């Protein structure tokens, strides 16, 4: 038995693949790559594959994670190459790491996510305006947004879950934001909800059709630090320096 963690992208046209279809796509790719999967026991055995966090339809990602258990050990480089030869456009394996011992599943480890948001406004906001709005939003004790679920629309306070927002670029009406938010067992915030808050509290003149969102990272938390789900990556976020 061997347990692997696979980091992959979901870009371009692949951003319109639903989470359920993504699961099927990855399973088919593993089979086409002739990777010997481990299966659950019971009447209806299924391959032992799990994903870290579902992505909203239409959102791109440079940091999706999948855990997969194999019936026998394989070379990690070969898994990466064989999978990339079997995957559709927009989905590309970036890293493969062996998870040794009793390391937790990626789904249970996720505590935060980072996003980059690019968009356009119907009127120019100067840089000073952006900086002031971002400062004010991060200092708000309460940020109520509307979230639609199975039981209808409800009000949710995302203030405790918004860790960081910054302006990465600005050119006339075009803006580029970086976000770091809680995701997982402590609550979830979608990038779209941060934009919703900017519209609600500060009348951001957003053109909805011009928005593009990219998830750039998923993180686990250890001793007040946020760490990537694969140890090959060395990015570290110190929580005490944030909100």
C-alpha positions, 0 to 999 in steps of 0.5 A: 500500500502507498498513499500519495498526495497529488497537486494539480491545476484546474484552469481554462475550460476545466474550470467548468468541470463540476466537482463530481465530474472532476472526481470521475475525470481523475479516476478515469485518468488513473485507470488510463495511466494503468496505476494500480489503485487500492479499493475499499472493502464491502459489497460495492468497492470503490477506489480510495480517492479523496479531494481536499476541497471542492471548488466553485464552478467557474473558478480556476485553481493552481492548487487542487489536491487529491489523495489516492491510495495504491495497491503497490508502491510506484515511482512518483515521477512516473505517476506524474508523467503518466497522469499528465499524459492521461488528463484533459486540457486545463488539468495538470499534475504539478507535484506528487508526494508520498504521505507516510505514516498516519498523516491526515487526509487532505480534506481534514487538514485544510484550514485556509485558502488563498485566491487572486481576483481580477476584475473591472469597475464601471468607474475608476477607483484611485489607489488611495481609495482602494487602500482605504477601503481594504483597511476599513474592511479588515478592521470591521468587527462584523461583515454580513453577507448573504449566502444561498444554501439548501434552506434558502438565503441566510446572513453570514458574518465573514469578518472572523474568516477574512484573514487578509486582503491586499491590492496586487495591481491596479490599471485604470478600471482593472484591479487585481486583489489577493485574498487569504480566507478561512476554509475547512472546519473553522468555516469557509469564505468564497472569493465571490463573498468578499466582492459581495462585501465590498459592494455592500459596504463600499459600493464597489462599482463592480462589473460582474461579467469581468470577474475572474477568480483563481485559487492559488493555495490551500493550507493546513495550520500548525503552531500558528502557521499556515503551511501548504498541504505538500511539504515540497512547497516552502511557503509559510504564513505566520497567523499572528501577523494577520488579522 
